[in-house]
Structure formats: C-alpha cells, structure tokens
C-alpha cells in the first residue's frame, strides 16, 4: 500500500514533517506536492491529485489549515471516505470506519500529535458489520440512489 500525501500552503510545514516521519517509519509513500511553499496554493487542487491516486486502493493524507477544506474537497469524489482527525480518538474511529483519506489541520495540531494520529489511523482494524453496512449506504448515496 502506498500513502499519497498532499497539502496546500497552510499545511506545507506539517506535510514536510510527515514526509520525514513516513520515511523514518518505513512506510511507502509519494509526495504529490506542493514541493515548495507557495501562498497561492489551493487545497482542492491537491485533494484531487491525492484522491485520484487513492482510488486505486491506497490511502492518502491531506493537510490544509484546519483539515476541513481538504475534507470537504476529498469527500466530493465518489469512492473517497475522508475524515478530519485531530487526536487519537478521532483517528481510531476513522480507522474503524474504513476511511481511505486522513485530513489534518497544519494550524491545529503539532507534528508529534500528527504522527500519533497517522500511526493509529494506519493500524489494520477489522471493519464491524454495522460500519460495513453504513459504508454500503454511503456508496448508494454516491451513486444517486
């Protein structure tokens, strides 16, 4: 599994720290940008780049100022189940809900907390029947049913 990472300008600094962390931990990942700080970056552009890759069966991490913009953009793409996480509890819940994209706020959390969130989110979890049932319902909503 590859983890695709992207941010806008507000999440750039945290993204760089997350890249280092993923490399140190031995995760396979690809940085989809930006590759340098640019105040004019827009989160929907990077959400789309990452989510297109995630649709192949991998996972993605998106960072903007609060995590909410990236979350909104990502969840517009059918097949993406993104969740904003700000602590270990929300990360564990997102993992149980079989999310494929994690969003975080670069202005909201410190890098050490982000690293803990990522580790928890990436831990394999068994999807409970009730969550699987709900995910199936979300898929029907995506299809307009």
C-alpha positions in Angstrom: 0.0 0.0 0.0 1.2 3.5 -0.9 0.3 6.5 1.1 -0.2 9.6 -1.0 0.5 12.9 0.7 -0.5 16.5 -0.3 -1.1 19.9 1.2 -1.8 23.5 0.5 0.3 26.4 1.8 -1.2 26.2 5.2 -0.4 22.6 5.6 3.0 22.6 3.9 5.2 22.7 7.0 3.3 19.8 8.6 3.4 17.9 5.4 7.2 18.1 5.3 7.4 16.7 8.8 5.0 13.9 8.0 7.1 13.0 5.0 10.2 12.6 7.2 8.1 10.6 9.7 6.8 8.2 7.0 10.3 7.7 5.6 11.7 7.0 9.1 8.9 4.5 9.9 9.5 2.7 6.6 6.1 3.5 5.0 5.8 3.5 1.2 4.6 7.0 0.3 4.6 9.5 -2.5 4.5 13.3 -2.0 2.1 14.8 -4.6 3.0 18.4 -3.6 3.5 21.1 -3.3 7.2 20.8 -3.3 7.9 24.3 -2.0 5.9 26.8 0.0 3.5 28.9 -2.2 1.0 31.1 -0.5 -1.2 30.9 -3.6 -1.7 27.1 -3.4 -5.4 26.0 -3.2 -6.4 22.9 -1.3 -8.9 21.5 -3.8 -6.1 21.0 -6.4 -4.0 18.8 -4.0 -7.1 17.0 -2.7 -7.9 16.0 -6.2 -4.4 14.8 -7.0 -4.2 12.7 -3.9 -7.7 11.3 -4.2 -7.3 10.2 -7.8 -4.3 8.0 -6.6 -6.2 6.7 -3.5 -9.0 5.4 -5.8 -6.5 2.7 -6.9 -6.8 1.1 -3.4 -4.3 3.0 -1.5 -4.5 5.7 1.2 -4.0 9.4 1.4 -3.1 12.1 3.9 -4.1 15.7 3.2 -3.2 18.8 5.2 -4.6 22.3 5.0 -5.0 24.9 7.7 -7.8 23.2 9.6 -8.2 19.9 7.7 -11.8 20.9 6.9 -11.2 22.3 3.4 -9.3 19.2 2.3 -12.0 17.0 3.9 -14.8 18.8 2.0 -13.0 18.6 -1.3 -12.0 15.0 -0.9 -15.4 13.8 0.1 -16.9 15.2 -3.1 -15.0 12.4 -5.0 -17.0 9.2 -5.3 -15.2 6.4 -3.6 -13.3 8.6 -1.1 -14.1 8.4 2.6 -12.1 11.2 4.2 -12.1 12.1 7.9 -10.7 15.1 9.7 -8.7 13.8 12.7 -7.3 16.0 15.5 -6.5 13.4 18.2 -6.0 9.7 18.8 -9.8 9.1 19.4 -10.8 10.5 16.1 -8.0 8.6 14.3 -9.1 5.3 15.9 -12.7 6.0 14.9 -11.7 6.9 11.3 -9.8 3.7 11.1 -12.8 1.7 12.2 -14.9 3.4 9.6 -12.5 2.2 6.9 -11.6 5.7 5.7 -9.1 5.9 2.9 -8.1 9.6 3.4 -7.0 11.3 6.5 -7.2 15.1 6.7 -5.5 17.2 9.3 -5.0 20.9 10.1 -1.5 22.2 9.9 -2.5 25.2 12.0 -4.4 23.0 14.5 -2.1 20.2 15.6 1.6 19.8 16.4 3.7 17.3 14.4 4.1 14.8 17.3 0.3 14.6 17.6 0.0 14.2 13.8 2.5 11.3 13.9 0.4 9.5 16.6 -2.7 10.1 14.6 -1.2 8.6 11.5 0.1 5.5 13.2 -3.3 4.8 14.8 -5.1 5.5 11.5 -2.9 3.1 9.6 -3.3 0.3 12.1 -5.2 -2.5 10.5 -8.7 -2.9 12.0 -11.5 -5.3 11.4 -14.5 -3.5 10.0 -17.5 -4.2 12.1 -20.7 -5.3 10.3 -22.5 -2.2 11.3 -19.8 0.0 9.8 -19.7 -2.1 6.6 -23.5 -1.7 6.3 -23.2 2.1 6.7 -20.4 2.3 4.1 -22.6 0.4 1.6 -25.3 3.0 2.2 -22.8 5.8 1.6 -21.8 4.1 -1.7 -25.5 4.1 -2.7 -25.7 7.8 -1.9 -22.7 8.4 -4.1 -24.5 6.7 -7.0 -27.5 8.9 -6.5 -29.8 6.1 -5.2 
